[in-house]
């Protein structure tokens, strides 16, 4: 794996500046602004994430098809709903802000991606679409309306980083630049580099994620976007996930200068990661 600059197997020898963890709710086009989980058992997922992150679930109403919001101290941290087998296996979807969902969907197609769900209005809250990149990795776009995005990020119990596992970094970087305007940078560390991602013109101070070669991480068997949630204690969270019926895919591991992370899956197979970030350095 890799988070904030270290790959599995030699994480203890690799360092990335703490400033890379910069996902916030000051959303700009291209940055993640929403996340949700599609699951085969929404009641079970509510119980699992409630026990793990102290989230509480609030229905979006009778017209929302069972969709609802996971809230942390009254602030929306994520969304979720029950999905059918034909919609794919349980998984988390990362959404990126766009000023025009229609134009972004067209850009994705022109960049040799695909549109899995056509742009649509969501009850006046905004416009969304589900797209896929050149490698077939699904992701969402959200054009804000009344709902700008999640209410909380980069805090305990909230989204703090995202990471793309892909068979071809160069192809992925090109696709997301053409589709969302994202920029990438190669950050050096002992033994290699880590490809970081930021919105157009944002530079290092707006990094929100990274891109990792799928072949270099033995814990991963498919290309996808992996969300990371901030926690107060990685070891305790991993143990709690197992107690609640989840799986520890990669045990708690330290990354110098970044923090201690673990890769988990909920009881229904949706993959995610948690991290206790290292203290901010002056």
C-alpha positions in Angstrom: 0.0 0.0 0.0 0.9 3.6 0.0 -0.4 6.5 2.0 1.2 9.9 2.1 4.3 8.4 0.6 5.1 4.9 1.7 4.5 1.6 0.2 3.9 -1.7 2.0 6.9 -3.6 2.9 9.3 -0.7 3.5 7.0 1.9 5.1 9.3 2.4 8.0 12.1 3.7 5.7 10.0 6.2 3.8 9.0 9.7 4.6 6.7 12.3 3.1 6.1 15.8 4.6 3.0 15.9 6.9 1.7 18.9 4.9 0.5 16.4 2.2 -2.6 15.6 4.3 -4.5 18.7 3.3 -8.1 17.5 2.5 -10.5 20.1 3.8 -14.1 21.3 3.4 -12.9 24.4 1.6 -13.8 22.7 -1.6 -12.6 23.7 -5.0 -13.2 22.1 -8.4 -11.3 18.9 -8.7 -11.0 18.2 -4.9 -13.0 15.4 -3.2 -16.2 16.9 -1.8 -18.4 13.8 -1.1 -18.1 10.1 -0.3 -20.6 7.4 0.1 -20.8 3.6 0.6 -23.1 1.3 -1.4 -23.7 -1.8 0.7 -25.7 -5.1 0.6 -27.0 -4.4 4.1 -27.5 -0.8 5.1 -28.7 -1.6 8.6 -25.6 -3.7 9.1 -23.4 -0.9 7.7 -25.1 1.6 10.0 -24.3 -0.6 13.0 -20.7 -1.2 11.9 -19.7 2.4 11.1 -21.6 3.7 14.1 -19.6 1.4 16.3 -16.3 2.2 14.6 -16.5 6.0 14.0 -19.5 6.9 16.3 -21.5 7.9 13.2 -25.2 8.2 13.3 -27.4 7.6 10.3 -30.1 10.1 9.1 -32.4 9.2 6.2 -32.5 11.7 3.3 -36.3 11.2 3.2 -38.9 9.1 1.5 -38.0 10.3 -2.0 -34.3 9.4 -1.7 -34.6 5.7 -2.3 -33.2 4.7 1.0 -30.2 7.1 0.8 -29.1 8.7 4.0 -26.3 10.5 5.8 -23.7 9.3 8.3 -23.3 12.1 10.7 -20.5 12.9 13.2 -21.5 15.2 16.0 -24.4 16.5 13.8 -22.1 17.1 10.8 -22.4 15.0 7.6 -19.3 12.9 7.2 -20.5 10.5 4.4 -23.5 9.1 2.7 -24.8 5.6 2.3 -27.4 3.4 0.8 -28.3 -0.3 0.1 -27.4 -1.4 -3.4 -28.4 -4.5 -5.5 -25.9 -7.1 -6.6 -26.1 -6.0 -10.2 -24.8 -2.6 -9.1 -21.5 -4.1 -8.1 -20.0 -5.3 -4.9 -20.2 -3.2 -1.7 -17.8 -0.3 -2.0 -17.0 3.3 -1.2 -17.3 5.9 -3.9 -15.2 9.1 -3.9 -16.8 12.2 -5.5 -14.9 15.2 -6.9 -16.3 18.7 -7.2 -17.1 20.0 -10.6 -18.7 23.2 -11.8 -20.5 21.4 -14.6 -21.4 17.7 -14.3 -22.4 17.4 -18.0 -19.2 18.8 -19.2 -17.1 16.6 -16.9 -18.9 13.5 -18.1 -18.2 14.5 -21.7 -14.6 15.1 -20.8 -14.3 11.7 -19.2 -15.6 10.0 -22.4 -13.2 12.1 -24.6 -10.3 10.9 -22.3 -11.3 7.3 -23.0 -13.2 6.8 -19.8 -16.9 6.0 -19.5 -20.2 7.3 -18.0 -21.7 4.7 -15.7 -24.5 7.0 -14.5 -25.6 10.0 -16.6 -25.5 13.4 -14.9 -28.7 14.0 -13.0 -30.3 16.5 -10.6 -30.5 15.3 -7.0 -33.6 17.0 -5.6 -32.1 20.4 -6.1 -29.2 19.6 -3.8 -26.8 19.4 -6.7 -26.0 17.4 -9.8 -24.1 14.1 -9.8 -22.7 11.6 -12.2 -20.8 8.3 -11.8 -17.9 7.9 -14.2 -15.1 5.5 -14.8 -11.5 6.2 -15.7 -9.5 4.5 -18.5 -8.8 1.5 -16.2 -12.4 1.1 -15.3 -12.2 2.7 -11.8 -15.5 4.2 -10.8 -15.7 7.6 -9.2 -18.3 10.3 -8.8 -18.6 14.0 -9.6 -20.7 16.4 -7.6 -21.8 19.8 -8.9 -22.9 21.6 -5.7 -26.3 23.1 -5.3 -27.8 23.5 -1.9 -25.4 20.8 -0.7 -21.8 21.9 -1.1 -20.3 18.6 0.2 -19.5 16.8 3.4 -19.5 19.0 6.5 -16.4 17.6 8.1 -13.0 16.4 6.7 -9.5 15.8 8.1 -10.8 15.4 11.6 -11.2 12.3 13.7 -13.9 10.1 12.2 -13.9 11.9 8.8 -12.3 11.6 5.4 -8.7 12.7 5.4 -7.0 11.3 2.2 -7.8 9.3 -0.9 -5.6 7.1 -2.9 -5.9 5.6 -6.4 -4.6 2.2 -7.1 -4.0 1.8 -10.9 -2.1 -0.3 -13.4 -0.7 2.8 -15.1 0.2 6.0 -13.2 0.9 8.0 -16.3 -2.3 7.1 -18.0 -4.3 7.8 -14.8 -2.6 11.1 -14.3 -3.4 12.1 -17.9 -7.1 11.0 -17.6 -7.8 12.9 -14.4 -6.0 16.0 -15.7 -8.1 15.9 -18.8 -11.3 15.2 -16.9 -11.0 17.2 -13.7 -8.0 19.4 -14.2 -6.0 17.5 -11.5 -2.3 18.0 -11.3 0.3 15.5 -10.1 3.7 15.7 -8.6 6.4 13.1 -7.9 7.5 13.4 -4.3 10.9 11.7 -3.7 11.5 9.4 -0.7 14.3 6.8 -0.1 13.9 4.1 -2.7 11.4 5.8 -5.0 8.8 8.4 -5.5 5.1 8.9 -4.5 2.7 10.6 -7.0 0.6 13.2 -5.2 -2.6 14.8 -6.6 -3.9 18.3 -6.2 -6.6 20.5 -7.8 -5.5 22.7 -10.8 -3.2 25.5 -9.6 -3.3 24.4 -6.0 0.3 23.2 -5.6 1.7 21.2 -2.7 -0.5 22.9 -0.1 -3.7 21.5 -1.7 -2.6 17.8 -2.0 -5.5 15.5 -1.2 -4.4 12.1 -2.4 -2.0 10.0 -4.3 -1.7 7.5 -7.1 -0.1 4.1 -6.5 1.0 1.4 -9.0 -1.3 -1.5 -8.5 1.5 -4.0 -9.2 3.7 -2.7 -6.3 1.2 -3.4 -3.5 0.6 -7.1 -2.7 -2.4 -6.1 -0.5 -4.4 -4.9 -3.6 -5.9 -7.0 -6.3 -7.9 -4.4 -8.3 -7.8 -0.8 -9.3 -10.0 1.5 -7.2 -10.1 4.7 -5.1 -9.3 4.0 -1.5 -10.6 6.5 1.2 -8.7 7.1 4.4 -10.5 8.2 7.6 -8.7 9.9 10.5 -8.8 8.1 13.8 -7.5 8.7 17.3 -5.9 5.3 17.7 -5.2 3.1 14.7 -4.7 -0.1 16.7 -7.8 0.3 18.7 -9.8 1.1 15.5 -8.5 -2.0 13.7 -9.3 -4.2 16.7 -12.8 -2.7 16.9 -13.4 -3.3 13.2 -12.7 -7.0 13.7 -14.9 -7.1 16.8 -17.7 -5.6 14.7 -17.3 -8.2 12.0 -14.9 -6.4 9.7 -11.6 -7.4 8.3 -8.1 -6.1 8.8 -6.5 -6.2 5.3 -3.2 -4.6 6.3 -2.4 -4.4 10.1 -1.5 -1.1 11.8 1.8 0.1 10.3 3.9 3.2 11.0 5.0 5.6 8.2 7.7 8.0 9.4 6.5 11.6 9.4 3.0 10.7 8.2 1.3 8.5 10.8 0.1 5.0 11.6 -2.4 3.5 9.2 -4.3 0.2 8.6 -6.4 -1.1 5.7 -9.7 -2.5 6.6 -13.0 -3.8 5.1 -16.4 -3.7 6.6 -18.4 -6.9 7.1 -19.8 -6.6 3.5 -16.5 -6.1 1.8 -16.3 -2.3 1.3 -12.7 -1.4 1.6 -11.3 1.7 3.4 -8.3 2.7 5.4 -7.8 4.5 8.7 -4.9 6.7 9.9 -3.7 8.4 13.0 -1.8 11.2 11.5 1.6 12.3 12.9 1.5 15.7 14.6 1.8 18.7 12.3 5.3 19.9 12.0 6.1 23.6 12.1 
